[in-house]
Amino acid sequence: MSSPLLASFRAIPKLALALALSGCAAIPFGVPKATPGHPIITSGYFNLPDGASQPYRLYPADGKIKAVVLALHGYTDSRDGWVILANYLNPHGIEIYAPDLSSFGASKNRGYWPGTNVLVDEARDEAIILRARYPHTPLYIMGESMGGAIGVLLGASANPPPVDGYVLSAPAVWGGTAMDPLYKITLRVADFFAPGKRLTGQSLKIKASDNLAALIALGEDPLTIHAPRIDNIEGLVRLMGQAQTACSHFNQKALFLYGGKDQLIPKQAMHTCWQAIPTKAPVTLAFYPPDYHLIPRDLERAVPSADILAFLENRGLRSNAPSQATVFLASGD
């Protein structure tokens, strides 16, 4: 099954073959509107120093709040991407704030790449807002895919946000030296000649998750970006390359998760990132052989979800995922 998320990531190899322009469509993005069975839930807005007002969805904790999470979604996704994980974490006292990132969801610049610096700076500012709102509660940044790459850049920056740790699920680090130079060159050529063209990716057969219902929900969600622009994808590739480079400077408390069946972020790219993390960094690496890219939505999500909760509660992971990560690193895949 194809989806906007899959098409955007794997459109790059297709470009290397034939620029993929025959699969483009000049479709306006428009303003997302709720549809039957798919409401747009807006709990509030982050009013940021750069003038942006980013809508967010609050997944409230049941009872006493034990920890607060700023959840950064993946490419073409939105605030709605955390429903399944929130249903597991909320009963344990975990409060989740999930904003639409700039260029995605219902943000005012929907569909138009804002630049890595904007995405990173706005996430930092959102964390600062939450820190002020919850001064005595553990605060974490959680990112999936592109959101995970933003988390890597935040944690490796000279000005990291005031948080207690990071949960980075399949961070998008497929860039820099981890990506075939031919793909990057071809994408730049396409960006030069047709930056506004939109890739449908309808012919791609890549599996982001084995949870068909979750993939259907992603595709039907009115906040999901369909057929992103070429210059938007080129911006994503630059962000992924910057995140790959930042792995060697990441020195924050963090849980990194990666699935053995991930078809979007190649094993070699994640291997390169994990090997580059400083040896003494307070990082826990966790590898889940049965899982795909959207780990918190997979049918096999029970074990990684429990590990995420354990990390947020400042407990040790009970699964063998860290041992599996050692095996993964030793394999050299």
C-alpha positions as CSV (number, residue, x, y, z in Angstrom):
1,M,0.0,0.0,0.0
2,S,1.2,3.5,-0.8
3,S,0.8,6.6,1.3
4,P,2.1,10.2,1.2
5,L,4.7,9.3,3.8
6,L,6.0,6.4,1.8
7,A,5.9,8.3,-1.5
8,S,7.8,11.3,-0.1
9,F,10.7,9.2,1.3
10,R,11.2,6.8,-1.5
11,A,10.4,9.1,-4.4
12,I,14.1,9.9,-4.4
13,P,15.3,6.6,-6.0
14,K,12.6,6.9,-8.6
15,L,13.9,10.4,-9.4
16,A,17.3,8.9,-10.0
17,L,15.8,6.7,-12.7
18,A,13.7,9.3,-14.6
19,L,13.1,12.5,-12.5
20,A,9.6,11.0,-11.9
21,L,8.0,14.1,-13.4
22,S,5.5,11.9,-15.2
23,G,4.0,11.2,-11.8
24,C,3.6,14.8,-10.8
25,A,0.4,16.8,-10.3
26,A,-0.2,20.5,-10.0
27,I,-2.7,20.2,-7.1
28,P,-3.2,23.1,-4.8
29,F,-2.8,22.3,-1.1
30,G,-5.8,24.3,0.2
31,V,-7.0,24.5,3.8
32,P,-7.7,21.1,5.4
33,K,-11.4,20.5,6.2
34,A,-12.9,17.9,8.5
35,T,-14.7,15.0,6.9
36,P,-17.2,12.5,8.3
37,G,-15.4,10.3,10.7
38,H,-12.3,12.5,10.5
39,P,-12.7,15.6,12.7
40,I,-9.9,18.1,13.0
41,I,-9.1,18.4,16.8
42,T,-7.4,21.6,17.8
43,S,-6.8,21.9,21.5
44,G,-4.8,25.2,21.4
45,Y,-2.0,27.1,19.7
46,F,1.7,27.6,20.3
47,N,2.3,31.3,19.7
48,L,6.0,31.4,18.8
49,P,8.6,34.2,18.8
50,D,8.9,34.0,15.0
51,G,5.2,35.0,14.6
52,A,3.9,31.5,13.9
53,S,0.9,30.2,15.6
54,Q,1.1,26.5,15.4
55,P,-2.0,24.4,16.3
56,Y,-1.6,21.5,18.6
57,R,-3.7,18.5,19.8
58,L,-3.5,17.7,23.5
59,Y,-3.7,14.1,24.5
60,P,-4.4,14.6,28.2
61,A,-3.1,12.3,31.0
62,D,-5.5,10.4,33.1
63,G,-5.2,11.5,36.7
64,K,-1.9,13.0,38.0
65,I,0.5,14.1,35.3
66,K,3.8,12.1,35.7
67,A,5.5,13.5,32.6
68,V,4.8,15.8,29.7
69,V,5.8,15.1,26.1
70,L,6.2,17.4,23.1
71,A,5.5,15.1,20.2
72,L,7.0,15.9,16.8
73,H,5.3,14.1,13.9
74,G,6.8,12.6,10.8
75,Y,6.9,13.9,7.2
76,T,3.5,14.6,5.6
77,D,1.9,13.6,8.9
78,S,0.3,15.8,11.6
79,R,-0.8,16.1,15.2
80,D,-3.0,13.1,14.7
81,G,-0.1,10.7,14.3
82,W,0.1,10.0,18.0
83,V,-3.4,8.7,18.7
84,I,-2.4,5.0,19.1
85,L,0.6,5.7,21.4
86,A,-1.3,8.3,23.4
87,N,-4.0,5.7,24.0
88,Y,-1.4,3.6,25.7
89,L,0.6,6.4,27.5
90,N,-2.3,8.6,28.8
91,P,-3.6,6.1,31.3
92,H,-0.1,6.0,32.8
93,G,-0.1,9.8,33.5
94,I,1.7,10.9,30.4
95,E,0.5,14.2,28.9
96,I,1.2,14.7,25.2
97,Y,1.2,18.0,23.3
98,A,1.4,17.3,19.5
99,P,1.7,20.3,17.3
100,D,1.5,20.5,13.5
101,L,5.0,21.3,12.4
102,S,5.6,24.2,10.0
103,S,4.6,23.2,6.5
104,F,2.3,20.3,7.7
105,G,-1.1,19.7,9.1
106,A,-3.1,22.9,9.3
107,S,-0.1,25.3,9.5
108,K,-0.5,28.5,7.5
109,N,2.4,27.6,5.2
110,R,1.0,24.1,4.6
111,G,3.0,22.3,1.8
112,Y,5.8,24.8,1.6
113,W,9.1,23.8,3.1
114,P,10.1,26.3,5.9
115,G,13.8,25.3,6.2
116,T,15.5,23.1,8.8
117,N,16.3,26.1,11.1
118,V,12.6,27.1,11.4
119,L,11.6,23.5,12.2
120,V,14.3,23.2,14.9
121,D,13.8,26.6,16.4
122,E,10.1,26.4,16.6
123,A,10.3,23.0,18.3
124,R,12.8,24.5,20.8
125,D,10.4,27.4,21.4
126,E,7.5,25.0,22.0
127,A,9.6,23.1,24.5
128,I,10.4,26.3,26.3
129,I,6.7,27.2,26.5
130,L,5.9,23.8,28.0
131,R,8.8,24.0,30.4
132,A,7.4,27.3,31.7
133,R,3.9,25.7,31.9
134,Y,5.1,22.7,33.8
135,P,8.2,23.8,35.7
136,H,8.3,20.9,38.1
137,T,7.2,18.0,35.8
138,P,9.6,15.9,33.7
139,L,9.5,17.1,30.1
140,Y,10.5,15.1,27.1
141,I,10.7,15.6,23.3
142,M,9.4,12.6,21.3
143,G,9.9,12.5,17.6
144,E,9.0,10.1,14.9
145,S,10.9,9.9,11.6
146,M,11.3,13.5,10.5
147,G,10.3,14.6,14.0
148,G,13.0,12.3,15.3
149,A,15.5,14.0,13.0
150,I,14.5,17.3,14.5
151,G,15.0,15.8,17.9
152,V,18.5,14.8,17.0
153,L,19.3,18.3,15.8
154,L,17.9,19.8,19.0
155,G,19.8,17.5,21.3
156,A,23.1,18.1,19.3
157,S,22.7,21.8,19.1
158,A,24.7,24.4,21.1
159,N,21.4,25.6,22.6
160,P,19.4,22.4,23.5
161,P,15.9,22.9,24.9
162,P,15.2,22.6,28.6
163,V,14.0,19.0,28.6
164,D,14.7,15.9,30.6
165,G,15.3,13.6,27.6
166,Y,14.3,12.5,24.1
167,V,12.4,9.5,22.6
168,L,13.5,9.3,18.9
169,S,11.6,6.6,17.0
170,A,13.1,5.7,13.6
171,P,14.7,9.2,13.2
172,A,15.1,10.2,9.6
173,V,18.9,10.2,9.3
174,W,18.9,9.0,5.6
175,G,21.1,11.7,4.3
176,G,24.6,13.1,4.1
177,T,27.1,10.3,3.5
178,A,24.4,7.7,4.2
179,M,22.6,8.5,0.9
180,D,23.8,7.6,-2.6
181,P,25.1,10.9,-4.1
182,L,23.3,10.1,-7.3
183,Y,20.0,10.4,-5.6
184,K,20.9,13.8,-4.1
185,I,22.2,15.2,-7.4
186,T,19.1,14.0,-9.3
187,L,16.8,15.5,-6.7
188,R,18.7,18.9,-6.9
189,V,18.3,18.8,-10.7
190,A,14.6,18.2,-10.4
191,D,14.3,20.9,-7.7
192,F,16.1,23.4,-10.1
193,F,13.8,22.7,-13.1
194,A,10.5,21.9,-11.4
195,P,10.5,22.9,-7.7
196,G,6.7,23.3,-7.5
197,K,5.9,19.9,-9.1
198,R,4.1,17.5,-6.8
199,L,5.0,13.8,-6.6
200,T,2.1,11.4,-6.2
201,G,4.2,8.3,-5.7
202,Q,1.2,6.1,-6.5
203,S,3.3,3.4,-8.0
204,L,5.5,2.8,-4.9
205,K,5.0,-0.4,-3.0
206,I,6.7,0.3,0.4
207,K,5.4,-0.8,3.7
208,A,5.6,1.7,6.6
209,S,3.7,-0.5,9.0
210,D,1.9,-3.8,9.1
211,N,-1.1,-2.1,10.7
212,L,-3.3,-1.6,7.7
213,A,-6.0,0.3,9.7
214,A,-3.4,2.8,10.9
215,L,-2.1,3.4,7.3
216,I,-5.7,3.9,6.1
217,A,-6.3,6.4,8.9
218,L,-3.1,8.3,7.9
219,G,-4.2,8.4,4.2
220,E,-7.8,9.5,5.0
221,D,-6.8,12.1,7.6
222,P,-7.6,15.6,6.2
223,L,-4.4,17.0,7.8
224,T,-2.2,14.6,5.9
225,I,-0.2,16.1,3.1
226,H,-0.7,14.3,-0.2
227,A,1.7,14.6,-3.2
228,P,4.4,16.9,-1.6
229,R,6.4,19.4,-3.8
230,I,9.8,18.5,-5.1
231,D,11.4,21.4,-3.3
232,N,9.8,20.2,-0.1
233,I,11.3,16.7,-0.5
234,E,14.7,18.3,-1.3
235,G,14.4,20.2,2.0
236,L,13.6,17.0,3.8
237,V,16.7,15.4,2.3
238,R,18.9,18.3,3.5
239,L,17.3,18.0,7.0
240,M,18.1,14.2,7.1
241,G,21.7,14.9,6.1
242,Q,22.1,17.5,8.8
243,A,20.6,15.0,11.3
244,Q,23.0,12.3,10.2
245,T,25.9,14.7,10.8
246,A,24.5,15.7,14.2
247,C,24.5,12.1,15.5
248,S,28.2,12.5,16.4
249,H,27.4,15.5,18.6
250,F,24.3,14.1,20.3
251,N,25.0,13.9,24.1
252,Q,21.6,14.0,25.8
253,K,19.6,11.4,27.7
254,A,17.6,9.6,25.0
255,L,16.0,6.5,23.8
256,F,16.6,5.7,20.1
257,L,14.2,3.1,18.5
258,Y,14.6,1.3,15.2
259,G,12.7,-1.6,13.6
260,G,14.3,-4.4,11.8
261,K,11.7,-4.2,9.0
262,D,12.0,-0.5,8.4
263,Q,11.7,0.1,4.6
264,L,12.1,3.8,4.7
265,I,15.3,4.5,6.7
266,P,17.9,2.1,5.4
267,K,19.7,0.0,8.0
268,Q,23.1,1.4,7.0
269,A,21.9,4.9,7.6
270,M,20.8,4.1,11.2
271,H,23.9,2.0,11.8
272,T,26.1,5.0,10.8
273,C,24.2,7.3,13.1
274,W,24.3,5.0,16.1
275,Q,27.9,4.3,15.6
276,A,28.6,8.0,15.6
277,I,26.9,8.8,18.9
278,P,29.5,9.6,21.5
279,T,30.4,6.5,23.6
280,K,29.7,8.3,26.9
281,A,26.4,9.8,25.8
282,P,23.5,8.8,28.1
283,V,21.7,7.1,25.2
284,T,19.8,3.9,25.1
285,L,19.7,2.2,21.7
286,A,16.8,-0.2,21.1
287,F,16.3,-2.5,18.1
288,Y,13.0,-4.3,17.4
289,P,13.4,-7.0,14.7
290,P,9.6,-7.4,14.0
291,D,8.8,-3.7,13.6
292,Y,8.5,-1.5,10.6
293,H,9.0,2.3,10.3
294,L,5.9,3.5,12.2
295,I,6.9,1.6,15.4
296,P,4.3,3.0,17.7
297,R,1.5,2.1,15.3
298,D,2.7,-1.4,14.3
299,L,0.8,-4.5,15.3
300,E,4.0,-5.5,17.2
301,R,4.0,-2.1,19.1
302,A,3.4,-3.6,22.6
303,V,7.1,-4.1,23.4
304,P,8.4,-0.8,22.1
305,S,5.5,1.1,23.7
306,A,6.2,-0.5,27.1
307,D,9.9,0.5,26.6
308,I,8.9,4.1,25.8
309,L,6.8,4.2,29.0
310,A,9.6,2.8,31.1
311,F,12.0,5.4,29.7
312,L,9.5,8.3,30.4
313,E,9.0,7.0,33.9
314,N,12.8,6.9,34.3
315,R,12.9,3.1,34.6
316,G,15.1,0.7,32.9
317,L,13.9,-1.1,29.8
318,R,12.7,-4.6,30.5
319,S,12.8,-5.9,26.9
320,N,15.9,-7.3,25.1
321,A,15.8,-4.4,22.6
322,P,19.1,-2.9,23.9
323,S,20.8,-6.3,23.5
324,Q,19.3,-6.6,20.0
325,A,20.8,-3.1,19.3
326,T,24.2,-4.4,20.2
327,V,23.7,-7.3,17.8
328,F,22.5,-4.9,15.1
329,L,25.6,-2.7,15.5
330,A,27.9,-5.7,15.5
331,S,26.4,-7.0,12.3
332,G,27.4,-4.0,10.3
333,D,24.2,-4.0,8.2
